[in-house]
Amino acid sequence: MSVRIAVYGVEGVTMFHLSVPQMVFGEVARLALAPWETVLFTEDGGSIRTAEGYRVEGLQDLGAAAAADVVVIPAWHEDHRPPSARLAQALRTAHGRGASVAGLCLGAFAVAEAGLLDGRPAVTHWQALEDFSSRHAEIAVDRTVLYIDHGDVLTSAGTAAAIDACLHLVRTRLGAEAANQVARSLVVAPHRGGGQAQYIDRPVLPKKESSPIAETLDWALTHLQDPLTVDDLAAAAHMSRRTFIRAFRQVTGTTPAAWLRARRLDEVRRLLESTDLPIDQVAAECGFSSPITMRQNFGAAFSTTPSEYRRRFTARSDHRRDPE
């Protein structure tokens, strides 16, 4: 399924904010998962200067948004100024013809000013939430999430949460396995749910780093079908239970039980998308003690049932197979 993504080049944007959607969506094409194309645009084309002082040239004009399937505002001005009338209208027009619009980090301000979030919850960088709320009393803000996706409009929390939001867009259009491949290639966590708080003590340890915890994570991923306990993981790491729990949280920012549950749910989604295994067998393959336990955890994490998730993914797959 071909997708054209247009990323707005904000004058003074940081290189990080500008690069995130290009890296994540570009990796889809580089891995040959789908023919996705990402372009940069401004109102009149030309060039922008980044916060670091680099000049980025060859950007397209607003016509890029008019032809895009996804329009991304990757950041915004520090003073949270409203977008120009031309940019706001371009966002409304793109949205009106069916394009998805994403406001990452402070980009939520531009999306809100365009009127695309009226009456719907949103999120932005935690440092800007108070100003966002004062400017847009009609929009409920959620201080506890990494991103909020309404299907047609998405907003994300600050900085690194843009990676989560972009991976989420890959997941919704191409499935969990494709998103996992992109995440693996970029050496980032494949899924930090939109309901996860903005604050994380430590990032997930990159696989290239070698340590008892990293090796235990790799080992656990190959034994998800087993009834693993904290003691099992500690034994695999050759640590006492107390030392292991402390070291695990220092490395991953979460508990062994929460990490295991998240990885098992990742595997559930992969099997639901890529196989026709019965729900009972999916639960067993992923290490859940019963289908009921799996359904409860799946519903709490994704606000849907495994069967409904499979039906939705099958519908997306059938749509992708349709000739264009």
C-alpha positions in Angstrom: 0.0 0.0 0.0 1.6 3.2 -1.1 1.5 6.2 1.3 2.7 9.7 0.8 3.6 11.6 3.9 4.2 15.3 3.9 6.2 16.7 6.9 6.0 20.4 7.6 9.4 22.1 8.0 9.0 24.6 10.9 11.5 27.4 10.8 13.9 26.9 13.8 12.8 23.2 14.3 15.4 20.9 15.9 17.1 18.3 13.8 15.6 15.6 16.0 12.0 16.7 15.6 12.4 17.0 11.9 14.2 13.7 11.5 11.9 11.4 13.5 9.0 11.0 10.9 11.6 10.8 8.1 13.5 8.1 9.9 10.5 6.0 11.0 8.5 6.3 7.7 11.6 6.2 5.6 12.5 2.9 7.2 9.3 1.4 5.9 10.5 2.0 2.4 14.1 1.0 3.1 13.0 -2.3 4.5 10.8 -2.8 1.4 7.7 -3.2 3.7 5.6 -0.8 1.5 6.2 2.0 -1.0 6.0 4.9 1.4 7.3 8.3 0.4 8.2 11.1 2.8 8.6 14.7 1.7 9.3 18.0 3.5 7.3 21.1 2.8 6.8 24.7 3.8 4.2 27.2 2.7 6.2 28.5 -0.2 8.9 25.8 -0.6 12.5 26.7 -0.5 14.5 26.2 2.7 14.4 26.5 6.5 17.1 26.9 9.1 17.1 24.4 12.0 17.6 25.3 15.7 21.2 24.0 15.3 21.9 26.5 12.5 21.8 24.1 9.5 20.1 25.1 6.3 17.7 22.5 4.9 16.9 23.2 1.2 14.7 21.8 -1.6 11.5 21.7 0.4 8.2 21.5 -1.4 5.3 24.0 -1.0 1.7 23.5 0.2 1.0 21.4 -2.8 2.7 18.6 -0.9 0.0 18.6 1.8 -2.7 18.7 -0.9 -1.3 15.4 -2.4 -0.5 13.6 0.9 -2.2 10.7 2.7 -0.6 11.8 6.0 0.3 15.4 7.0 2.7 15.7 9.9 3.5 18.8 11.9 6.6 17.5 13.7 7.1 20.5 16.1 6.1 24.1 16.5 7.4 27.5 17.5 8.4 27.9 21.1 6.0 30.8 21.5 3.1 28.6 20.4 1.9 31.1 17.8 -1.1 30.3 15.6 -0.3 28.9 12.1 -0.8 31.2 9.2 -4.2 31.2 7.6 -2.7 29.4 4.6 -1.2 26.6 6.6 -4.3 26.2 8.7 -6.5 26.0 5.6 -4.1 23.5 4.0 -4.5 21.3 7.1 -8.3 21.5 7.1 -8.4 20.8 3.3 -6.1 17.8 3.7 -8.2 16.5 6.6 -11.4 17.1 4.7 -10.4 15.0 1.8 -9.4 12.1 4.1 -5.8 12.6 4.9 -4.6 11.9 8.5 -3.1 14.9 10.3 -0.5 14.4 13.1 0.7 17.1 15.5 3.8 15.8 17.2 5.0 17.4 20.4 4.2 21.2 20.1 2.8 20.5 16.6 -0.5 19.9 18.5 -0.8 23.7 18.8 -1.0 24.1 15.0 -3.5 21.2 14.6 -5.7 22.6 17.4 -5.6 26.1 15.9 -6.7 24.6 12.6 -9.9 23.4 14.3 -9.2 19.7 13.9 -9.4 18.9 17.6 -12.5 20.7 18.8 -14.3 18.6 21.4 -11.7 15.8 21.3 -8.9 15.0 23.8 -5.3 15.8 22.8 -1.8 15.7 24.2 1.4 17.8 23.8 4.7 18.2 25.6 4.0 18.3 29.3 5.7 21.6 29.7 3.2 23.2 27.3 0.0 21.6 28.6 -1.0 24.6 30.8 -0.7 27.0 27.9 -2.4 24.6 25.5 -5.4 24.3 27.9 -5.6 28.0 28.4 -5.7 28.6 24.6 -8.0 25.7 23.9 -10.5 25.2 26.7 -12.7 23.2 24.4 -10.0 20.5 24.1 -9.5 18.1 27.0 -5.8 17.4 27.6 -4.6 14.0 28.9 -1.4 14.4 30.9 -0.7 10.7 31.2 -0.3 9.5 27.7 2.3 9.3 24.9 -0.1 9.9 22.1 -3.8 10.0 21.3 -5.1 8.8 17.9 -8.6 9.6 16.8 -8.0 7.8 13.5 -8.0 11.0 11.4 -6.1 13.2 13.8 -3.2 12.3 16.1 -1.3 14.2 18.7 1.7 13.1 20.7 3.6 14.1 23.9 7.1 15.6 23.8 10.2 14.8 22.0 10.8 11.0 22.0 7.1 10.3 22.1 7.0 11.3 18.5 8.8 8.0 17.7 6.0 6.1 19.5 3.4 8.0 17.6 5.1 7.4 14.2 5.5 3.7 14.9 1.8 3.6 15.9 0.9 5.0 12.5 3.0 2.3 10.8 1.3 -0.3 13.0 -2.2 0.9 12.2 -1.6 0.9 8.4 0.8 -2.1 8.1 0.3 -4.2 11.2 2.4 -5.0 14.3 4.9 -7.1 12.5 5.9 -4.3 10.2 6.1 -1.8 13.1 8.3 -4.3 15.0 10.6 -4.6 12.0 11.0 -0.9 11.8 11.5 -0.6 15.6 14.1 -3.4 15.5 16.0 -1.7 12.6 16.0 1.6 14.5 16.8 -0.1 17.8 13.9 1.4 19.7 11.1 -0.1 21.8 8.5 -1.6 19.4 5.5 -0.5 21.4 5.0 1.9 24.3 1.2 2.2 24.3 -0.6 5.5 24.0 -1.8 4.9 27.6 1.7 4.9 29.0 2.8 7.9 31.0 5.1 10.5 29.5 7.8 9.9 32.1 10.2 6.9 31.7 13.2 6.4 34.0 15.3 4.6 31.4 14.9 3.6 27.8 14.7 0.0 26.7 18.2 -1.3 26.5 19.4 -1.6 22.9 20.0 -5.2 21.9 23.6 -4.5 20.8 24.5 -3.8 24.4 25.6 -7.0 26.3 24.7 -7.4 30.0 23.0 -10.0 32.1 19.7 -8.1 31.8 20.0 -7.7 28.0 20.8 -11.4 27.7 17.9 -12.3 29.9 15.5 -10.2 27.8 16.6 -12.0 24.7 16.2 -15.4 26.5 12.7 -14.4 27.8 11.6 -13.5 24.3 12.2 -17.1 23.1 10.4 -18.5 26.1 7.2 -16.4 26.2 5.1 -19.6 25.9 6.5 -20.8 29.3 4.9 -19.7 32.6 7.9 -17.5 33.4 8.2 -16.0 36.9 10.4 -13.3 38.3 12.5 -16.1 39.9 12.9 -17.7 36.5 14.2 -14.5 35.0 16.5 -13.9 38.0 17.9 -17.4 37.7 18.5 -16.8 33.9 20.4 -13.6 34.8 22.3 -15.5 37.6 21.1 -12.9 40.2 19.2 -12.9 43.4 15.6 -12.0 43.1 16.1 -8.6 44.8 19.2 -7.7 42.9 17.5 -8.7 39.6 14.4 -6.6 40.2 16.5 -3.5 41.0 18.8 -4.0 38.0 15.8 -4.7 35.7 14.1 -1.5 36.6 17.3 0.5 36.2 17.7 -0.8 32.7 14.1 -0.9 31.4 12.3 1.6 33.6 9.6 -1.0 34.4 9.0 -4.2 36.4 9.7 -7.7 35.1 6.0 -8.6 35.3 5.0 -5.5 33.3 7.7 -6.1 30.7 6.7 -9.7 30.3 3.0 -8.8 29.9 3.8 -6.2 27.2 6.0 -8.6 25.2 3.3 -11.3 25.4 0.7 -8.9 24.2 3.0 -7.9 21.3 3.2 -11.5 20.4 -0.6 -11.9 20.7 -1.0 -9.1 18.2 1.5 -10.6 15.8 -0.2 -14.0 15.9 -3.7 -12.5 15.5 -2.4 -10.6 12.4 -0.3 -13.3 10.7 -2.0 -16.6 11.6 -5.4 -18.2 11.8 -4.7 -19.9 15.2 -7.7 -20.2 17.5 -7.8 -17.7 20.3 -7.2 -20.5 22.9 -4.0 -21.5 21.1 -2.8 -17.9 20.7 -3.2 -17.5 24.5 -1.2 -20.7 25.1 1.6 -19.8 22.6 2.0 -16.4 24.3 2.2 -17.7 27.8 -1.2 -16.7 29.2 -2.6 -19.0 31.8 -6.0 -19.0 30.1 -7.8 -17.3 27.2 -9.8 -15.3 29.7 -6.6 -13.9 31.2 -5.4 -13.0 27.8 -8.6 -11.3 26.8 -8.6 -9.3 30.0 -5.1 -8.1 29.5 -5.6 -7.4 25.8 -8.7 -5.4 26.5 -7.0 -3.3 29.2 -4.1 -2.6 26.9 -5.8 -2.0 23.6 -9.5 -1.3 24.4 -10.7 -4.1 22.1 -11.0 -7.8 22.1 -8.6 -10.2 20.3 -11.3 -11.3 18.0 -12.3 -7.8 17.1 -8.6 -6.8 16.6 -8.2 -9.8 14.2 -11.3 -8.7 12.3 -10.0 -5.2 11.9 -6.6 -6.3 10.8 -8.1 -8.7 8.3 -10.2 -5.9 6.9 -7.1 -3.7 6.5 -5.2 -6.6 4.8 -8.1 -7.2 2.4 -8.2 -3.5 1.5 -4.4 -3.5 0.8 -4.8 -6.4 -1.6 -7.5 -4.5 -3.6 -6.1 -3.2 -6.9 -5.6 0.5 -7.0 
